[in-house]
Every structure is written in C-alpha cells, then in structure tokens.
Amino acid sequence: PAGTVLLAEKALVRDSVEDLAEAMSASPHRFSLLRGEENLAAADVCNENRTKPFFLEAETNSFIFAGRHVAFNAFSMMNHACAGSLEENACYNILGTGDKPIDDNLEVKLVATRDILAGEPIRLSYHQLFAKPKARSERIRSHCGGTCACSRCRLDASGDQALLQLDAYFVDASCCQHCGR
C-alpha cells in the first residue's frame, strides 16, 4: 500500500563526482551492483575519466540532493519513471525535507507512493517533479544512455500546452509531490 517503506539504505555522500568515486573505490563491496564498463551511459563520460576507479559508477549512478552527490547500491538499480507520471510508484523519504543533514550517516527510505501490484517494477524519479523536459531527458541520458518513455514524457512530446503551463507555475517547487515535505 501507499506509504509502505520498501527499502532502506545508507548513502555515501560527497561534494563532487571525483570525491564520490574515490570514496566508492575505498569501499567497493558497498557498490557491488553497479555496472562499471558495461554501463550504457559510459560513452558520454570523457575518456580521461573512464579509467579512474568507480568514476563511471559515480558519474552515472549518483543523485544530487541539496547540492551534494549521493550514491547508493540498491537504489541506483531502481527503474526510472518521471515524477508525476502514471508509472512512478516510489520516492525517497528525504527529498526537500531539510530536517536531516545530507551526509554518510543518512539512512534513506524508499517509500511506495501508491499501491504496487505483485510483479510490477518499482519505479522512482531520477529528478524533481517540476524539472524541465530538457533537463529530465539529459538526466536520463546520463544515467542510462537512453530516453524515457513514461506517460509524462509521452505527454511532453505531444506538445500539450496545459502541461507546459503547469510547469511554468511550479518551476521552483522543491518538495516531494507525494508527502508535501
């Protein structure tokens, strides 16, 4: 049911992708699920950085919370669906709360935002609810090397003016669209 904690994981937090990669390489067992050279987005990472240990993983599997680069092991493997799409069914419990420091002691919970059917993939957004379509597509390309085909992206591609007007009203929103925090 909606509100169920699906998974909890401790984050690894640093101020830059380079620092995050260095910290990940010091604890490789914490990031055993990440794909390294098999990463579909690896082609977009400059050749100079491709050989640095864990740089590909840090670049393509980290999230930015409060201006800090955050890496997870299991959360980084979750499927994506844009925030506000019909397919999104989970979110992090820390987005926009401001009540916990974003550091290595942070335990993040993945919370169901609606009922999830047996066998349905868990899908969370890799970006904020009111991110502009171009920013959303760039984020997906950097994470997985592809494009998103969720209901919201299909609606954006249709040129629906009502959605574009909605984005204009809420461009600075910084709270979770599900819990309001």
Secondary structure, DSSP 8 states (H G I E B T S, - for coil): -TT-EEEEEE-EEESSHHHHHHHHHHSGGGGTT--GGG-TTGGGS-HHHHTSTTHHHHHHH-EEETTEEEE-SSGGGSEE--TTSSS--EEES-TTT-SS--STT-EEEEEESS---TT---EE-SS-TT--HHHHHHHHHHHHSS---SHHHHHHHHT-HHHHHHHHHSTT--S-TTT--
